[in-house]
Amino acid sequence: MKKKRRWHFLRSIHFKIALVFALMMIITLEVVGAVFVRQLEYQNLNTFKDSIQLKPYVNTSLKKQLAKKNQTDANKQIQTILEDVDTNNSDDILVVDSRGNIRGTNQSSDQSLVGQKTTDNDIKNALNNGKTIEKNTYSDGNRYYTMITPLINSQGNENNMEGVVYVRANLNPVYQNINSITLIYLFAAIVAIILGLLLTFIISRAITKPIDAMKKQTEQIARGNYSGHVKVYGNDELGQLARAVNNLSVRVEESQESTESERRRLDSVLDNMTDGVVATDRRGNVIIINDEALSFLGVTKQQVIGKSILDVLHLRDRFTLKDLIEDPGQVNLDFSDRDHKLILLAHFSLIQRESGFINGLVCVFHDITLQQKIDDDRKQFVSNVSHELRTPLTSVHSYIEALQDGAWKDKDLAPKFLKVTQDETDRMTRMINDLLTLSRMDSGTQKYDTELVNMNKLFNYILDRFDMIIKTDDNPKKKYSIKRDFTKQDLWAEIDTDRFTQVIDNIMNNAIKYSPDGGVITCRIYEQKNRIIMSISDQGLGMPKKAIKHIFDRFYRVDKARSRAQGGSGLGLAISKEIVEAFGGHIWVDSVEGKGSTFYISLPNEPVEEDLWDEGEA
């Protein structure tokens, strides 16, 4: 934790300002110090060089002595001159004539050198070139300054080289003085740097404190907390910036509240829409989807947010994102499966700025499954009615034409033709009546005279009629028998007796039609979970599995040719279903192809006291 804080401090602007000021101060002091020391060294060295140079009159005297022919007297005079010269700053002074002979020295211990040839190459160069030579040398850990000055005697236009003066001085005192002054400067510079750093930290703290406060306030704004305010320390730029941050906090809070209010309003509108809504970004990825759309698609918000709308709506194989952007319109989406039918109409529109830049897409879709089913049913109904009416009308038309062509004169054919015409007319009349009944049921105008009925007795009463038909028919087309399996408990239901009788008649007629000659029709009634269950089973042809779920559809026939030949309209079971459901019941069928079918009717059981039933009404 301490390490993190240390690194955080090193990255802070407070540290950076102090570091910049410190570096500027150090660089400034270093540059000034370097110039100062260099100038000090230059001036001290020049002063020192001036101090060790021989006076002009000394050089003149030496030139005169070197020009004398009597070297012994001349050497004594040279020694006298050198002894009189102030040599506090000079270590060694040698006088060398033009032939390289040492003529004098200021060192009493080195008088043996007088008269000897010099071996110094710099002296020889000075004698040969006639130029002054200056150089710094090091010897035995000491620094020396050497200057060799030619002694030239000018006579008229001629310059005669008389010799040179060799002077060597120790520079250690000069550099010791320079080093002492440099140390004093360094100490002063270090003190100045320390004081400067302290002052720098104070100044940088004064600058960064309001900046740090503004940073914390902006972080709070980013987290959604707009309650804090930055303290204003003055009217300078930082103070103005602090006021701007405070104003920004207030404005952002107001804007956030307005945006949040609009968002809640938009969410409320989207959630309460009966249509599904999906919005995308400019790349086609879903960013908004309402609950209705999630319900339609059968997904959760986490599953679709961020995914391409082409994948969410299963349009990848049909369209590209460019297609939807360039030509937005309506698309039918089929999300039906084996157990559930769902068809959606999707309408796409663009989200555009005023500049025309496209930000994304909005897709609004609503459920048109019922509308599609109604359209399909309407088309199927028109087709079925047209087909059902065309057949008998064609038959009637054909027989009437035959009668008009003279068949009415034939006493054998005419009655048969008229009988067929009458049967087909009755068939169309029944179909029209059935259609009118279904129309009233669909519109809710069908009236039912309901009453509390003993279903055991009513069911038995209806079956007795079919038994009577068998007994009174001397030459029946098909023989059959009815087997009863009734519970002894009286079961009561509130129904319209006439309409329910129509239901049983429809099922019994179908059972008789499709039962084999001599077949047995088994009728049962019993109670199950407070429901009255009635069933009618035959031993007929049965139905394939794919036909069972359509058997109660209007105009549906398993065997269209045989049903039409037997006079069926294809509406009886559809009417039966509507009647049973009107009484709060349910009708269904089980069938095995080649073994027969069983129709079931379930009604709510209404248990009552026995004395409420007037047996005379049965």
C-alpha positions in Angstrom: 0.0 0.0 0.0 2.8 2.4 0.9 4.5 1.5 -2.4 1.4 2.4 -4.3 1.1 5.7 -2.5 4.7 6.5 -3.2 4.3 5.8 -6.9 1.1 7.8 -6.9 2.9 10.8 -5.4 5.7 10.5 -8.0 3.1 10.6 -10.8 1.3 13.6 -9.2 1.4 17.1 -10.7 2.5 18.3 -7.2 5.7 16.3 -7.5 6.2 17.2 -11.2 5.9 21.0 -10.5 8.5 20.7 -7.7 10.7 18.5 -9.8 10.6 21.0 -12.7 11.4 23.9 -10.4 14.2 22.0 -8.7 15.7 21.0 -12.0 15.5 24.5 -13.4 17.2 25.9 -10.3 19.9 23.3 -10.4 20.6 23.8 -14.1 20.6 27.6 -13.5 23.0 27.4 -10.6 25.2 24.9 -12.5 25.4 27.1 -15.6 26.1 30.2 -13.5 28.6 28.3 -11.4 30.4 27.0 -14.4 30.6 30.5 -16.0 31.7 32.0 -12.6 34.4 29.5 -11.9 35.7 29.7 -15.5 35.8 33.5 -15.3 37.5 33.4 -11.9 40.1 30.9 -13.2 40.7 33.1 -16.2 41.2 36.3 -14.2 43.4 34.7 -11.6 45.6 33.1 -14.1 46.0 36.4 -16.0 46.8 38.2 -12.8 49.3 35.5 -11.9 50.9 35.6 -15.3 51.2 39.4 -15.1 52.8 39.1 -11.7 55.6 36.7 -12.8 56.5 38.6 -16.0 59.9 40.5 -15.7 59.7 44.2 -16.0 60.7 45.7 -19.3 63.7 47.5 -17.8 64.9 44.1 -16.5 64.7 42.6 -19.9 66.6 45.6 -21.3 69.3 45.3 -18.8 69.6 41.6 -19.5 69.9 42.2 -23.2 72.7 44.7 -22.7 74.7 42.2 -20.5 74.1 39.4 -23.1 75.5 41.7 -25.8 78.8 42.3 -24.0 81.8 40.3 -25.1 83.2 39.9 -21.6 81.0 37.1 -20.4 82.5 36.9 -16.9 81.6 40.5 -16.1 78.3 40.1 -17.9 77.4 37.0 -15.9 78.1 38.7 -12.6 75.8 41.6 -13.7 73.1 39.2 -14.8 73.2 37.4 -11.4 73.0 40.8 -9.7 70.0 41.7 -11.8 68.2 38.4 -11.1 68.9 38.8 -7.3 67.3 42.2 -7.4 64.1 40.9 -9.2 61.0 40.2 -7.0 60.7 36.4 -7.4 57.9 35.7 -4.8 55.7 34.0 -7.5 58.6 32.5 -9.6 60.3 29.3 -8.8 63.0 29.3 -11.4 64.4 32.1 -13.7 67.1 31.2 -16.2 68.8 33.5 -18.7 70.1 31.8 -21.8 72.1 33.5 -24.5 71.6 33.0 -28.2 74.0 30.1 -28.3 72.1 28.1 -25.7 74.4 28.8 -22.8 72.9 29.4 -19.4 74.2 32.8 -18.3 72.3 33.1 -15.0 69.7 31.7 -12.5 67.9 33.1 -9.5 68.4 29.9 -7.6 71.6 30.0 -5.5 71.7 26.3 -5.3 71.7 25.9 -9.1 74.7 28.3 -9.9 76.6 25.3 -11.3 74.3 25.5 -14.3 75.8 28.8 -15.4 78.0 28.3 -18.4 76.3 25.0 -19.4 74.3 24.3 -22.5 70.6 24.1 -22.0 68.8 20.9 -22.8 65.3 22.3 -22.8 63.7 22.0 -26.2 61.2 24.8 -25.5 64.2 27.2 -24.9 65.8 26.0 -28.1 62.6 26.6 -30.0 62.2 30.1 -28.6 65.9 30.8 -29.7 65.2 29.5 -33.2 61.8 31.1 -33.7 62.1 34.3 -31.7 58.6 33.8 -30.2 57.4 33.8 -26.7 56.3 30.3 -25.5 53.8 29.8 -22.7 52.7 26.4 -21.3 51.4 24.6 -18.3 53.3 21.6 -17.1 52.9 19.0 -14.3 55.8 17.8 -12.2 55.9 15.8 -8.9 52.2 16.4 -8.4 52.5 20.1 -8.9 51.2 22.3 -11.7 53.6 24.8 -13.2 53.3 27.7 -15.5 56.3 28.2 -17.9 57.0 31.3 -20.0 60.0 31.7 -22.3 60.5 35.3 -23.5 63.0 36.1 -26.3 65.5 38.9 -25.7 65.8 40.7 -29.0 68.0 43.8 -29.5 66.8 46.1 -32.3 69.4 48.2 -34.1 68.0 50.0 -37.0 66.3 47.6 -39.3 68.0 44.6 -37.8 66.8 42.4 -34.9 69.5 40.6 -33.1 68.6 37.6 -30.9 70.6 38.1 -27.7 68.9 35.2 -25.8 65.8 34.2 -23.8 64.5 34.5 -20.2 63.0 31.3 -18.9 60.5 31.7 -16.0 58.7 28.9 -14.3 56.1 29.5 -11.5 54.1 27.1 -9.3 50.3 27.4 -10.0 49.1 25.5 -6.9 48.4 28.6 -4.9 46.3 30.0 -7.7 44.2 26.8 -8.0 43.9 26.4 -4.3 42.4 29.9 -4.2 40.1 29.0 -7.0 39.0 25.8 -5.3 38.3 27.5 -2.1 36.1 30.0 -3.8 34.4 27.2 -5.8 33.7 25.3 -2.5 32.1 28.4 -1.1 30.0 28.7 -4.2 28.9 25.1 -4.1 27.9 25.4 -0.4 25.9 28.5 -1.2 24.4 26.7 -4.2 23.3 23.7 -2.1 21.8 25.9 0.5 20.0 27.8 -2.2 18.7 24.6 -3.8 17.4 23.3 -0.4 15.6 26.5 0.3 14.4 26.6 -3.3 13.0 23.1 -3.0 11.1 23.9 0.2 9.8 27.1 -1.5 8.9 25.0 -4.6 6.9 22.5 -2.6 5.0 25.2 -0.9 4.2 27.0 -4.1 3.4 23.7 -6.0 1.1 22.7 -3.1 -0.7 26.1 -3.3 -1.2 25.4 -7.0 -2.1 21.7 -6.9 -4.4 21.8 -3.8 -7.3 23.4 -5.7 -6.5 21.3 -8.7 -6.7 18.2 -6.5 -10.0 19.3 -5.0 -11.4 19.8 -8.5 -10.1 16.4 -9.5 -12.0 14.8 -6.6 -15.1 16.7 -7.4 -15.0 15.6 -11.1 -14.5 12.0 -9.9 -17.6 12.4 -7.7 -19.5 13.8 -10.7 -18.4 10.8 -12.8 -19.7 8.5 -10.0 -23.0 10.3 -10.0 -22.6 12.3 -6.8 -23.3 16.0 -7.5 -23.6 17.2 -3.9 -20.0 18.4 -3.4 -18.5 21.7 -4.3 -14.9 22.9 -4.8 -13.6 25.6 -2.4 -12.7 28.8 -4.3 -9.4 30.2 -3.0 -9.2 33.4 -5.0 -10.1 35.2 -8.2 -7.2 33.9 -10.3 -7.4 31.4 -13.1 -7.7 28.5 -10.6 -10.5 30.2 -8.8 -12.3 30.8 -12.0 -11.8 27.1 -12.9 -13.1 26.1 -9.5 -16.3 28.1 -10.1 -16.6 26.6 -13.5 -16.4 23.1 -12.0 -19.1 24.0 -9.4 -21.3 25.3 -12.2 -20.6 22.2 -14.2 -21.6 20.0 -11.3 -25.0 21.8 -11.0 -25.6 21.7 -14.8 -24.6 18.0 -15.0 -26.9 17.2 -12.1 -29.8 19.0 -13.8 -29.1 17.4 -17.1 -28.7 14.0 -15.5 -32.1 14.4 -13.7 -33.7 15.4 -17.0 -32.1 12.6 -18.9 -33.0 10.1 -16.2 -36.6 11.3 -16.2 -36.7 11.0 -20.0 -35.2 7.6 -19.8 -37.7 6.4 -17.2 -40.5 7.8 -19.4 -39.1 6.1 -22.4 -38.7 2.8 -20.5 -42.2 3.1 -19.3 -43.5 3.7 -22.8 -41.4 0.8 -24.2 -42.4 -1.6 -21.4 -46.1 -0.8 -21.8 -46.1 -1.0 -25.6 -48.0 -4.0 -27.1 -45.4 -4.0 -29.9 -41.9 -5.2 -29.7 -39.1 -2.6 -30.0 -35.4 -3.1 -30.7 -32.8 -0.4 -31.2 -29.2 -0.8 -32.4 -26.1 1.2 -32.7 -24.5 2.2 -36.0 -22.9 -1.3 -36.3 -26.2 -3.1 -35.9 -25.7 -4.3 -32.4 -28.7 -4.3 -30.1 -28.6 -1.7 -27.4 -32.3 -1.4 -26.4 -35.0 -4.0 -26.3 -38.3 -3.9 -24.5 -40.1 -6.6 -22.6 -42.6 -7.3 -25.3 -39.8 -8.0 -27.8 -38.1 -10.3 -25.3 -41.4 -12.1 -24.9 -41.9 -12.5 -28.6 -38.3 -13.7 -29.1 -38.3 -15.9 -26.0 -34.9 -14.6 -24.8 -33.5 -12.6 -22.0 -32.0 -9.1 -22.2 -28.5 -10.5 -21.4 -28.7 -12.9 -24.3 -29.3 -10.2 -27.0 -27.7 -7.0 -25.8 -24.6 -6.4 -27.8 -25.5 -9.0 -30.5 -26.2 -8.2 -34.1 -29.9 -7.6 -34.9 -29.4 -9.9 -37.9 -28.7 -12.8 -35.5 -31.3 -11.8 -33.0 -34.1 -11.8 -35.6 -32.6 -14.6 -37.7 -32.2 -12.4 -40.8 -28.5 -13.2 -41.5 -29.4 -15.5 -44.4 -31.9 -13.0 -46.0 -30.4 -9.6 -45.4 -27.2 -7.7 -44.6 -27.0 -4.7 -42.4 -26.3 -2.6 -45.5 -29.6 -3.9 -47.0 -31.6 -2.8 -44.0 -29.9 0.7 -43.9 -30.3 1.4 -47.6 -33.8 0.1 -47.9 -35.6 -0.1 -44.5 -39.1 -1.4 -44.7 -41.3 -4.2 -43.5 -40.3 -7.8 -43.1 -42.3 -10.8 -42.0 -40.6 -12.9 -39.3 -41.7 -16.5 -38.7 -40.8 -17.7 -35.3 -43.2 -20.7 -35.3 -42.2 -24.1 -34.0 -44.0 -27.4 -33.7 -46.0 -26.4 -30.6 -46.4 -22.7 -31.1 -47.2 -20.5 -34.1 -45.8 -17.0 -34.1 -45.6 -14.6 -37.1 -44.3 -11.0 -36.5 -44.4 -8.0 -38.9 -41.1 -6.1 -38.4 -40.8 -2.4 -39.5 -37.3 -1.0 -39.8 -36.5 2.7 -39.6 -33.2 4.7 -39.4 -31.9 6.7 -36.4 -30.3 9.8 -38.1 -28.8 13.1 -36.9 -29.7 16.3 -38.6 -26.5 16.1 -40.6 -27.7 12.8 -42.0 -25.3 10.6 -40.1 -26.9 7.3 -39.3 -26.6 6.3 -35.6 -28.4 3.0 -35.9 -31.7 1.2 -36.6 -35.1 0.9 -34.8 -37.2 -2.2 -35.4 -40.8 -2.2 -34.3 -42.7 -5.5 -34.7 -46.0 -6.7 -33.7 -47.7 -10.1 -33.6 -49.8 -10.8 -36.7 -50.2 -14.5 -36.0 -54.0 -14.1 -35.4 -54.4 -11.8 -38.3 -52.4 -14.2 -40.5 -54.6 -17.1 -39.2 -57.7 -15.1 -39.9 -56.6 -14.3 -43.4 -55.6 -18.0 -44.0 -58.9 -19.1 -42.5 -60.8 -16.7 -44.6 -59.1 -17.8 -47.8 -59.6 -21.4 -46.7 -63.3 -20.7 -45.8 -64.0 -19.1 -49.2 -62.2 -21.9 -51.0 -64.1 -24.6 -49.0 -67.5 -22.9 -49.4 -67.0 -22.4 -53.0 -66.0 -26.0 -53.4 -68.8 -27.3 -51.3 -71.5 -25.3 -53.1 -70.1 -25.8 -56.5 -70.5 -29.6 -56.4 -74.3 -29.7 -55.5 -75.0 -26.7 -57.8 -73.3 -28.4 -60.6 -75.3 -31.5 -60.0 -78.6 -29.6 -59.7 -77.7 -27.7 -62.9 -76.9 -30.9 -64.8 -80.2 -32.6 -63.8 -82.3 -29.5 -64.5 -80.7 -29.3 -68.0 -81.5 -32.9 -68.5 -85.1 -32.3 -67.5 -85.3 -29.3 -69.8 -84.0 -31.4 -72.6 -87.0 -33.8 -72.3 -86.1 -36.1 -69.4 -89.2 -34.9 -67.6 -91.2 -36.8 -70.1 -89.6 -40.1 -69.0 -91.7 -41.4 -66.1 -88.8 -43.5 -64.8 -86.0 -40.9 -65.0 -87.9 -37.7 -64.1 -88.7 -38.7 -60.5 -85.1 -39.8 -59.9 -83.7 -36.6 -61.3 -86.1 -34.5 -59.2 -85.2 -36.6 -56.1 -81.4 -35.9 -56.6 -82.2 -32.2 -57.2 -84.2 -32.1 -54.0 -81.4 -33.9 -52.0 -78.7 -31.6 -53.2 -80.9 -28.6 -52.5 -81.5 -29.9 -48.9 -77.8 -30.4 -48.6 -77.0 -26.8 -49.5 -79.8 -25.6 -47.2 -78.2 -27.5 -44.3 -74.8 -26.1 -45.1 -76.1 -22.6 -45.2 -77.9 -23.1 -41.9 -74.7 -24.5 -40.4 -72.7 -21.6 -41.7 -75.2 -19.2 -40.2 -75.0 -21.0 -36.9 -71.2 -20.8 -36.9 -71.4 -17.1 -37.8 -73.6 -16.4 -34.8 -71.3 -18.3 -32.6 -68.3 -16.4 -33.9 -70.0 -13.1 -33.4 -71.3 -14.1 -29.9 -75.0 -13.6 -30.9 -75.9 -17.3 -30.6 -78.5 -17.7 -27.9 -78.6 -20.7 -25.5 -81.5 -21.7 -23.3 -79.5 -23.3 -20.5 -81.0 -25.3 -17.7 -79.8 -27.8 -15.1 -80.0 -31.3 -16.7 -79.5 -34.8 -15.5 -76.9 -35.9 -18.1 -77.4 -39.7 -17.5 -81.1 -39.4 -18.5 -80.5 -37.0 -21.4 -77.7 -39.2 -22.8 -79.9 -42.3 -22.4 -82.9 -40.5 -24.0 -80.8 -39.5 -27.1 -79.5 -43.1 -27.5 -83.0 -44.5 -27.2 -84.0 -42.5 -30.3 -81.2 -44.2 -32.3 -82.3 -47.6 -30.9 -85.9 -46.8 -32.1 -84.6 -46.1 -35.6 -83.0 -49.5 -35.8 -86.2 -51.2 -34.6 -88.6 -49.3 -36.9 -86.4 -49.6 -40.0 -87.6 -52.7 -41.9 -84.7 -52.5 -44.4 -81.8 -50.7 -42.8 -78.7 -49.9 -44.9 -76.4 -50.9 -42.0 -77.1 -52.8 -38.8 -75.5 -51.7 -35.6 -76.0 -52.0 -31.8 -75.5 -49.5 -29.0 -73.8 -50.6 -25.8 -74.3 -48.4 -22.7 -71.8 -48.1 -19.8 -73.3 -45.6 -17.4 -72.4 -44.7 -13.8 -75.2 -45.1 -11.3 -74.5 -41.7 -9.9 -76.6 -38.9 -11.3 -74.5 -36.3 -13.0 -75.9 -32.8 -13.6 -74.8 -30.1 -16.0 -76.1 -26.7 -17.1 -76.6 -26.9 -20.8 -79.0 -26.1 -23.7 -80.7 -29.4 -24.2 -81.5 -28.9 -27.9 -78.0 -27.8 -28.8 -76.3 -30.5 -26.8 -78.6 -33.1 -28.4 -77.3 -31.7 -31.7 -73.8 -32.5 -30.6 -74.6 -36.1 -29.6 -76.5 -36.5 -32.9 -73.5 -35.4 -34.9 -71.1 -37.8 -33.1 -73.6 -40.7 -33.3 -74.3 -40.1 -37.0 -70.6 -40.2 -37.7 -70.1 -43.3 -35.6 -72.9 -45.0 -37.5 -71.6 -43.8 -40.9 -68.1 -45.1 -40.3 -68.9 -48.3 -38.3 -68.9 -51.6 -40.2 -72.2 -53.5 -40.7 -73.0 -55.2 -37.4 -70.7 -53.0 -35.5 -71.0 -52.0 -31.8 -71.1 -48.4 -30.7 -70.1 -48.1 -27.0 -71.4 -45.1 -25.1 -70.1 -44.2 -21.6 -70.7 -41.6 -19.0 -68.8 -41.2 -15.6 -67.4 -38.6 -13.3 -63.7 -37.8 -13.1 -62.3 -35.0 -10.9 -65.7 -33.2 -10.6 -66.1 -33.4 -14.4 -68.7 -35.3 -16.4 -67.0 -37.4 -19.0 -69.1 -38.8 -21.9 -67.6 -41.0 -24.7 -68.8 -42.6 -27.9 -66.6 -45.3 -29.4 -67.1 -47.0 -32.8 -65.3 -49.8 -34.6 -64.9 -48.0 -37.8 -62.0 -47.0 -40.0 -60.4 -44.7 -37.5 -58.2 -41.7 -38.5 -54.5 -41.2 -39.1 -52.6 -39.2 -36.5 -52.1 -36.2 -38.7 -55.9 -35.9 -39.1 -56.8 -35.9 -35.4 -55.7 -32.3 -34.7 -57.7 -31.0 -37.6 -60.9 -33.1 -37.1 -62.7 -30.1 -35.5 -61.7 -27.6 -38.2 -64.3 -26.3 -40.5 -64.8 -28.2 -43.7 -62.2 -30.7 -42.8 -62.7 -34.3 -43.9 -60.5 -37.3 -43.4 -61.9 -38.9 -46.5 -63.3 -36.1 -48.6 -64.8 -38.3 -51.4 -66.7 -40.6 -49.1 -67.9 -37.9 -46.7 -69.3 -35.9 -49.6 -71.0 -39.0 -51.0 -72.6 -39.5 -47.6 -73.9 -36.0 -47.5 -71.6 -34.4 -44.9 -70.9 -30.7 -44.9 -67.7 -30.8 -42.9 -69.2 -28.4 -40.3 -70.9 -30.7 -37.8 -67.9 -31.4 -35.6 -66.8 -27.7 -35.7 -70.3 -26.7 -34.5 -70.2 -29.4 -31.8 -66.9 -28.0 -30.5 -68.3 -24.5 -30.3 -71.4 -25.7 -28.5 -69.5 -27.8 -25.9 -67.1 -25.0 -25.2 -70.0 -22.6 -24.8 -71.1 -24.7 -21.8 -67.6 -24.7 -20.3 -66.7 -28.1 -21.7 -64.1 -29.7 -23.8 -64.3 -32.2 -26.7 -61.5 -34.3 -28.1 -61.0 -37.6 -30.0 -58.7 -40.6 -29.8 -58.4 -42.8 -32.8 -56.4 -45.7 -34.2 -56.4 -46.1 -37.9 -58.2 -49.3 -38.8 -59.6 -49.9 -35.3 -62.0 -47.1 -34.7 -62.4 -43.7 -33.0 -63.6 -42.5 -29.6 -65.0 -39.0 -29.1 -64.9 -37.6 -25.6 -67.0 -34.7 -24.1 -66.1 -33.2 -20.7 -68.5 -30.9 -18.9 -68.5 -29.3 -15.4 -70.4 -31.4 -12.9 -73.1 -29.4 -11.0 -74.1 -31.6 -8.1 -77.7 -30.9 -6.9 -80.3 -32.4 -4.6 -82.4 -35.1 -6.2 -85.7 -33.4 -5.6 -84.6 -30.5 -7.9 -85.0 -32.8 -10.9 -88.6 -33.3 -12.2 -88.5 -36.7 -13.7 -91.6 -35.9 -15.7 -89.5 -33.5 -17.7 -87.1 -36.2 -19.0 
